Amino acid sequence: MSTAKILNLRAAVSALHRRLYHVSPKTLHSSSGIEVQSLTGGANQSYAHNADAQPLIYRNIGQHLRLAVEKYPNNEALVSSYEAKRFSFSEVMEKVDRLASSLHLLGLEKGDRVGIWAPNCAAYYLTCLAIARAGMITVGINPAFEIPEVEYALNKVQVKALVTVESYRTQKYYEMLCQLMPELADSSPGKLKSSKIPSLKLVIVDRETKKLPGTISLTDILKIASEEEISKIEALQPTISPDSGACLLFTSGTTGKPKAALLSHFGLINNGSHAAVRLELDRKQSRICVQVPLFHVFGISLGLMASLGYGSTLVFPSAGFQASASLKAIIEEKCTLIYGTPTMFVDLLNELPKEKRQLPAMDYALIGASTCSPNLVWEVKEGLGVREVLAGYGMTEASGAMFTSYLGDKTEVAVSTLGKLMEHVEAKVVDHEGNTVPSGTPGELLLRGYGTMLGYWEEEDKTKEIISADRWLKTGDQFVLGQDGYGSMVGRIKDLIIRGGENVYPKEIEDVLNTHPNLLETYCIGVPDERLGEEICAYVRVKDTVPEGTINLGEIKQFCQGKLSNFKIPRHLRIIENFPKTSSGKIQKFKLLEMFKNENKV
């Protein structure tokens, strides 16, 4: 059949598809240049299915890495600025397979859980890939965890080996581990027998100087395996199913005790691959400033996995987020993209006047992991000089981004929506009874697709609460979904404030307050009120240049007049220097409520 006939046939099929499903004629372009219908859904229903033309990728992370090395051997894979380390994809492959082989020689087996308790660093990047190549499961452990939280995480998923660093900021990891497991210092490496963490046998520390009792250094591990043993890792790859678990990531803990979500190779690779195309990583060599942590799905999926598909470079400015370090890395490494949470971008803009050097022309700034005010979007575009600001929405349980700005979308899209539904994903919005609501009507967002987690580790009941029998994943987010597949978040269902019977969404108030010229950022919560049940309290960060006492409740109320209905104007105001947040940058509103209650003895 001629090319012309094929094109005519596909065009006819596309037109028929649109008529059958009553959808908007908006299209996307496949890599072949042929227009294909992207979204299907019922007439006037809050349902969308992004039926992309390109098939899903069925391979594991180890195979994905191998392909990256074959295509881009000399491209820089990683630059860890603060460690003064940089590796090409070929160098990454060599170190990763040495590590993977050594893990097997040290007694670990396929399916074992290997924890990484560290900030962003070269060791995290390499060991995460090595664990995947070895057929084991990476367990991302928050570097800010204290001893009880680490004990919980290690026991929760029965971690057999732990990779860590000696210390980070105020956290002295080795000392903390010795407090948790006094047996460590007297044990032989790989022979740990702990009464509190019975599953843990091996502690690996990224340290090049003196050895720490009971541990083995990452440097020494690289020397264990022979070339013959290392060669066996490649032969192992066909036995590692893409559908098997690759990462256990703990939920962010913004509302309580974290659960461990098991994500598959298949889900992570495909999410990263689709995100990479939307970020134009397939069009040119890109250098990504990664401010978000690797223990978070944002860092793993849109960072590590997306970079592998097209030989992109990841740049780690610092171990943990530091605005000054990020600006320095962007300039010196000529970054073309930057990832961050809203709070990170607020701090970047606050730091920018101190930087005397010119920022390079960047393509995109991707803001995710938390809701962002329209005012901040414009400030990021103008302040950092990026071509466009992109929106993003995702969740750990879905393996990453579920909505992002689409190819060619202008910054205006990030102001009004969270972007377009990702390829090969279904979405619908339902009411409290589970019925699909009309298009454009608020309700709870549900998702279904390749990235849905395999489940919460050993929590079948909790898994069933969030994933229905027909595989719809409940997000817990109030959403509005358009027929074109673009969505907007109204707020978290649990954040909803019910003031005297009126439903108030904090984000609406936050978006107004964030336009105040003297405020850096704002978060609103519902606080107890004897008469109305709940009242609104605004917690705000004030710019350093604003004289003390300038911002007060009366001034805030006056600012809100004409912009918000009277019942939405905050009754309480609290000025705060720093918001309590997770290490992934999400604001912990439950801690703000605790602060209010303690202050008022509620």
Protein Blocks (a to p, Z undefined) as FASTA:
>chain_A
ZZklmmmmmmmmmmmmmmmnopafbdcddfkopacdfbdcdehiacdddddfbdcddddf
klmmmmmmmmmmmbcfbdcfknopacdfklmmmmmmmmmmmmmmnopaehiacddddddd
fklmmmmmmmmmnopacddddfkbcfklmmmmmmmnopabdcddfbecjbcfklmmmmmm
mmlmmpcehiaccfklmmbmbdcdddfbdcdehiacfklmmmmpcfklmmmmmmmmmmmc
fkbcfbdcddehlnbccddddddfklmmmmmmmmmmmnommmpccddddfbdfkbmklmm
mmmmmmmmnopacddfbfbdcfklmmmmmmmnopabdcddfklmmmmmmmmmmpmbdcdd
dfbdcdehiacdfklmmmmmmmnopabdcdddddfklopafbdcdehiafklmmmmgbja
dehiacddddfkopacdehiacddddddfklcfbdehilklmmmmmcfkopacehiacdd
dfkopacdfbdfklpcceehiacdfklmmmmmmmpmkbfbdcddddddfklopacddddd
ddfklcghkacfklmmmmmgokacfklpcfbdcddfbdcddfkopacfklmmmmmmmmno
ZZ
